[in-house]
Amino acid sequence: MIITSKLESEMDIVKRHIHILNEVIKNQPIGIIKLAQITNLPEHKVRYSLRVLEQEKLIEPTPEGARATKRAKKEIKSVRKVLEEIISDSESVLREIAEIEEM
């Protein structure tokens, strides 16, 4: 359905970025190939997520592989806050859908 497909697509990307960040934190330093093996994701998707995380200054490249920055754990709190707001908005939409279904 068009009205939800973009949301699903974007959520998949957010989940992937967070999963990659989590694996970097747990296994640092870590390279693309090892991350792809651990996450069962294609290397090109891992590479893209690493690029996004680097642009956000959540990870940094090193000769040994990606490492999380000190900023990563602080910034993850703001990600949590945004996701909590999305959950709240989603619950509101669900209530509205329930009203429609009862009609």
C-alpha positions in Angstrom: 0.0 0.0 0.0 1.4 3.4 -1.0 0.6 5.2 2.2 2.7 2.7 4.3 5.4 1.5 1.8 7.7 4.5 2.4 7.4 4.2 6.1 8.3 0.5 6.0 11.2 1.2 3.7 12.6 3.9 6.0 12.1 1.9 9.1 14.1 -1.0 7.5 17.0 1.4 6.9 16.9 2.8 10.4 16.9 -0.8 11.8 19.8 -1.7 9.7 21.8 1.4 10.7 21.2 0.7 14.4 22.1 -2.9 14.0 25.3 -2.1 12.3 26.2 0.5 15.0 25.4 -2.1 17.7 27.8 -4.6 16.0 30.5 -2.0 15.6 30.3 -1.1 19.3 30.4 -4.8 20.3 33.1 -5.9 17.9 35.3 -2.8 17.2 37.4 -2.4 15.3 35.6 -4.3 12.6 35.6 -4.2 8.8 32.9 -4.4 6.2 33.4 -8.1 5.4 33.2 -9.2 9.0 30.1 -7.0 9.6 28.5 -8.5 6.5 29.1 -12.0 7.9 27.8 -11.2 11.4 24.7 -9.3 10.2 23.9 -11.5 7.1 23.7 -8.3 5.1 25.2 -7.7 1.6 28.5 -5.8 1.8 27.0 -2.8 -0.2 24.3 -2.3 2.4 26.9 -2.5 5.3 29.1 0.0 3.4 26.1 2.4 3.0 25.2 2.1 6.7 28.8 2.7 7.7 28.9 5.8 5.5 25.8 7.2 7.1 27.0 6.4 10.6 30.3 8.1 9.8 28.6 11.2 8.4 26.6 11.4 11.7 30.0 11.1 13.5 28.8 7.9 15.3 31.7 5.9 14.0 35.1 6.6 12.6 37.2 4.6 10.1 40.6 3.3 11.3 43.1 1.1 9.5 41.9 -1.8 11.6 38.2 -1.2 10.8 35.3 0.9 12.1 35.2 2.1 15.7 32.4 3.9 17.5 33.0 7.4 18.6 32.5 8.7 22.1 29.5 10.6 20.7 27.7 7.4 19.6 26.3 6.4 23.0 25.2 10.0 23.7 23.5 10.4 20.3 21.7 7.1 20.6 19.6 8.7 23.3 18.3 11.2 20.8 17.4 8.4 18.4 15.5 6.7 21.2 13.6 9.9 21.9 12.6 10.3 18.2 11.5 6.6 18.1 9.4 7.0 21.2 7.7 10.0 19.6 7.0 7.9 16.5 5.6 5.1 18.7 3.3 7.7 20.3 2.2 9.0 16.9 1.6 5.5 15.7 -0.6 4.7 18.7 -2.6 7.8 17.8 -3.0 6.6 14.2 -4.0 3.2 15.4 -6.8 4.7 17.6 -8.0 6.6 14.6 -8.0 3.4 12.4 -9.9 1.7 15.2 -12.6 4.4 14.9 -12.8 3.9 11.1 -13.1 0.1 11.6 -16.0 0.6 14.0 -18.0 2.6 11.5 
